[in-house]
Amino acid sequence: MPFIEQEAKEEIKIIEGKKTKVITPEVEITLTNTQTGQEYMSDAEADADVNNPNTATQREHIRRDVHVKVAQINIGAQSKEL
């Protein structure tokens, strides 16, 4: 089951004296045990499985898929922003 590691946001910052729109994308993570197919709901849950002496799970069995969702933005003279 994927979880959101970073929420999307937009903000205006002053960079080198100019107003600049800073866009942070949403980042969705899916952690999967490649040996068992188990999906984890957090890094902590995957770490707990690796550290559990009652399982054969090793760090290299954990696959981390990262899905970065970049919002469409309008830039240039036509955008009339900033």
DOVOFI-144019 format. One record per residue: x, y, z negated of N, C-alpha, C in turn. Coordinates in nm, 4 decimals, always signed. Last residue first. Example, Ala and Ser with C-alpha at 12.3 -4.5 7.8 and 13.67 -1.06 7.14 Angstrom:
2
       nX       nY       nZ      caX      caY      caZ       cX       cY       cZ
  +1.2850  -0.2250  -0.7080  +1.3670  -0.1060  -0.7140  +1.2900  +0.0030  -0.7870
  +1.3190  -0.5690  -0.7800  +1.2300  -0.4500  -0.7800  +1.3200  -0.3300  -0.7800
REM end
This chain:
82
       nX       nY       nZ      caX      caY      caZ       cX       cY       cZ
  +0.3378  +3.6398  +1.1249  +0.4569  +3.7088  +1.0762  +0.4894  +3.8190  +1.1713
  +0.1653  +3.5423  +1.4187  +0.1977  +3.5238  +1.2764  +0.3280  +3.5909  +1.2470
  +0.0878  +3.5265  +1.6813  +0.0527  +3.6479  +1.6073  +0.0740  +3.6315  +1.4570
  +0.1328  +3.3328  +1.8743  +0.0815  +3.2897  +1.7431  +0.0337  +3.4065  +1.6592
  +0.2545  +3.4309  +2.1020  +0.1108  +3.4042  +2.1062  +0.0511  +3.3733  +1.9701
  +0.5260  +3.4409  +2.0454  +0.4504  +3.5663  +2.0567  +0.2995  +3.5435  +2.0508
  +0.5921  +3.1584  +1.8254  +0.6154  +3.2457  +1.9396  +0.5207  +3.3644  +1.9398
  +0.4018  +2.8697  +1.7333  +0.5116  +2.9635  +1.7150  +0.5259  +3.0491  +1.8406
  +0.1873  +2.6692  +1.5569  +0.1972  +2.7601  +1.6698  +0.3100  +2.8579  +1.6413
  +0.2231  +2.3265  +1.4657  +0.2317  +2.4688  +1.4348  +0.2392  +2.5482  +1.5640
  +0.1061  +2.0275  +1.3307  +0.1248  +2.1072  +1.4513  +0.1284  +2.2542  +1.4117
  +0.2859  +1.8657  +1.0681  +0.1690  +1.9380  +1.1167  +0.2033  +2.0147  +1.2438
  +0.4195  +1.5509  +1.0397  +0.4515  +1.6899  +1.0691  +0.3287  +1.7563  +1.1301
  +0.4709  +1.3055  +0.8258  +0.3595  +1.3637  +0.9005  +0.3856  +1.5131  +0.9177
  +0.6782  +1.0356  +0.8153  +0.6766  +1.1803  +0.7965  +0.5674  +1.2374  +0.8863
  +0.7087  +0.7438  +0.6600  +0.6257  +0.8049  +0.7627  +0.6162  +0.9541  +0.7318
  +0.9308  +0.4891  +0.5953  +0.9019  +0.6301  +0.5698  +0.8250  +0.6864  +0.6882
  +0.9729  +0.1857  +0.4315  +0.9275  +0.2512  +0.5542  +0.8844  +0.3926  +0.5182
  +1.1934  -0.0173  +0.2885  +1.1338  +0.1143  +0.2647  +1.1019  +0.1774  +0.3997
  +1.2108  -0.3422  +0.1570  +1.2115  -0.2590  +0.2777  +1.1361  -0.1297  +0.2478
  +1.3925  -0.5409  -0.0505  +1.2951  -0.4312  -0.0502  +1.3146  -0.3466  +0.0752
  +1.5964  -0.7182  -0.0567  +1.4662  -0.7709  -0.0151  +1.3607  -0.6611  -0.0032
  +1.8147  -0.5967  -0.1701  +1.8115  -0.6052  -0.0234  +1.6817  -0.6663  +0.0301
  +1.7627  -0.6369  -0.4455  +1.7488  -0.5031  -0.3862  +1.7372  -0.5099  -0.2338
  +1.5739  -0.9427  -0.4877  +1.6983  -0.8659  -0.4905  +1.6760  -0.7332  -0.4188
  +1.3675  -1.1696  -0.6548  +1.3769  -1.0470  -0.5753  +1.5097  -0.9759  -0.5977
  +1.3027  -1.3874  -0.7976  +1.4238  -1.3985  -0.7151  +1.4480  -1.2725  -0.6325
  +1.1997  -1.3302  -1.1379  +1.1753  -1.3311  -0.9931  +1.3084  -1.3416  -0.9206
  +1.2725  -1.3126  -1.3995  +1.1820  -1.4227  -1.3652  +1.1455  -1.4263  -1.2166
  +1.4148  -1.0820  -1.4426  +1.4918  -1.2064  -1.4282  +1.4049  -1.3265  -1.3895
  +1.3493  -0.7853  -1.2835  +1.2828  -0.8942  -1.3563  +1.3610  -1.0242  -1.3365
  +1.4553  -0.5974  -1.1148  +1.5179  -0.6142  -1.2467  +1.4582  -0.7276  -1.3299
  +1.2800  -0.6099  -0.8975  +1.4224  -0.6420  -0.8778  +1.4888  -0.6739  -1.0117
  +1.0447  -0.5220  -1.0236  +1.0499  -0.6561  -0.9651  +1.1950  -0.7004  -0.9456
  +1.1185  -0.2632  -1.0943  +1.0833  -0.3577  -1.2008  +1.0887  -0.5013  -1.1483
  +1.1498  -0.1486  -0.8417  +1.2664  -0.1634  -0.9297  +1.2400  -0.2662  -1.0398
  +0.8822  -0.1470  -0.7598  +0.9794  -0.2282  -0.6863  +1.1036  -0.2525  -0.7716
  +0.7809  +0.0340  -0.9505  +0.7263  -0.1018  -0.9434  +0.8228  -0.1950  -0.8691
  +0.9261  +0.2645  -0.8882  +0.9414  +0.2028  -1.0206  +0.8908  +0.0588  -1.0207
  +0.8301  +0.3337  -0.6407  +0.9691  +0.2887  -0.6511  +0.9909  +0.2152  -0.7833
  +0.4946  +0.2005  -0.5988  +0.5908  +0.3028  -0.6397  +0.7314  +0.2440  -0.6368
  +0.3406  -0.0099  -0.5171  +0.2744  +0.1205  -0.5230  +0.3687  +0.2330  -0.5656
  +0.4503  -0.2598  -0.2832  +0.4602  -0.1934  -0.4133  +0.3979  -0.0542  -0.4054
  +0.3529  -0.5651  -0.1352  +0.3707  -0.4210  -0.1231  +0.3664  -0.3601  -0.2623
  +0.4903  -0.8810  -0.0490  +0.4272  -0.7965  -0.1508  +0.4567  -0.6495  -0.1232
  +0.6296  -1.0472  +0.1147  +0.5253  -0.9655  +0.1760  +0.4537  -0.8740  +0.0771
  +0.8462  -1.1952  +0.0298  +0.7126  -1.2372  -0.0146  +0.5987  -1.1621  +0.0538
  +1.0703  -1.0853  +0.1569  +1.0642  -1.2297  +0.1330  +0.9219  -1.2769  +0.1033
  +1.0481  -0.8128  +0.1675  +1.0594  -0.8843  +0.2946  +1.0508  -1.0359  +0.2791
  +0.8316  -0.6160  +0.0018  +0.9276  -0.7230  -0.0238  +0.9325  -0.8080  +0.1029
  +0.7947  -0.2742  +0.0804  +0.7523  -0.4119  +0.1027  +0.8662  -0.5072  +0.0690
  +0.6636  +0.0444  +0.0530  +0.7687  -0.0452  +0.0038  +0.7173  -0.1885  +0.0143
  +0.6022  +0.3269  +0.2311  +0.5528  +0.1906  +0.2114  +0.6729  +0.1052  +0.1708
  +0.5319  +0.6710  +0.1934  +0.6268  +0.5610  +0.1769  +0.5518  +0.4286  +0.1634
  +0.4963  +0.9807  +0.3513  +0.4273  +0.8609  +0.3033  +0.5266  +0.7445  +0.3036
  +0.5156  +1.3181  +0.3233  +0.5981  +1.1987  +0.3398  +0.5273  +1.0817  +0.2714
  +0.4245  +1.6166  +0.4861  +0.3837  +1.5076  +0.3980  +0.4722  +1.3866  +0.4283
  +0.6701  +1.8838  +0.5246  +0.5785  +1.7802  +0.5735  +0.5372  +1.6823  +0.4635
  +0.6764  +2.2229  +0.4713  +0.7228  +2.0965  +0.4145  +0.6241  +1.9883  +0.4582
  +0.7730  +2.5183  +0.6171  +0.6747  +2.4098  +0.6232  +0.7398  +2.2823  +0.5708
  +0.7952  +2.8533  +0.5741  +0.8639  +2.7281  +0.5434  +0.7577  +2.6190  +0.5338
  +0.8168  +3.1443  +0.7536  +0.7244  +3.0383  +0.7118  +0.8049  +2.9104  +0.6927
  +0.9766  +3.4337  +0.6439  +0.9895  +3.3086  +0.7181  +0.8899  +3.2072  +0.6641
  +1.0702  +3.7663  +0.6557  +0.9645  +3.6729  +0.6177  +0.9742  +3.5497  +0.7072
  +1.4140  +3.8450  +0.5959  +1.3016  +3.8309  +0.6885  +1.1995  +3.7342  +0.6318
  +1.6428  +3.8460  +0.4365  +1.5665  +3.9699  +0.4497  +1.4471  +3.9629  +0.5422
  +1.7238  +3.5806  +0.4353  +1.8094  +3.6809  +0.4984  +1.7306  +3.8073  +0.5303
  +1.4005  +3.5010  +0.3770  +1.5301  +3.4413  +0.4066  +1.6097  +3.5420  +0.4882
  +1.1302  +3.4802  +0.1813  +1.2182  +3.5799  +0.2385  +1.3562  +3.5146  +0.2531
  +0.8641  +3.2579  +0.2677  +0.9814  +3.2928  +0.1876  +1.0581  +3.4035  +0.2592
  +0.5495  +3.1196  +0.2519  +0.6279  +3.2263  +0.3119  +0.7417  +3.2593  +0.2157
  +0.4590  +2.7772  +0.2947  +0.4783  +2.8957  +0.2133  +0.5620  +2.9959  +0.2906
  +0.2812  +2.4745  +0.2970  +0.3347  +2.5866  +0.3739  +0.3508  +2.7029  +0.2782
  +0.3020  +2.1195  +0.2459  +0.2732  +2.2555  +0.2016  +0.3360  +2.3543  +0.2979
  +0.2331  +1.7789  +0.1644  +0.2555  +1.8826  +0.2651  +0.2246  +2.0193  +0.2053
  +0.3977  +1.5949  -0.0949  +0.2781  +1.6567  -0.0389  +0.3174  +1.7619  +0.0648
  +0.5812  +1.3014  -0.1040  +0.5892  +1.4468  -0.0977  +0.4639  +1.4998  -0.0308
  +0.4969  +1.0419  -0.1276  +0.6143  +1.0811  -0.2048  +0.6281  +1.2329  -0.2096
  +0.2118  +0.8562  -0.1381  +0.2627  +0.9866  -0.0958  +0.3784  +1.0256  -0.1871
  +0.2220  +0.5083  -0.0483  +0.1985  +0.6154  -0.1446  +0.2641  +0.7427  -0.0933
  +0.0743  +0.2108  +0.0970  +0.1580  +0.3303  +0.1011  +0.1233  +0.4292  -0.0100
  +0.0843  -0.1172  +0.0000  +0.0000  +0.0000  +0.0000  +0.0890  +0.1238  +0.0000
REM end
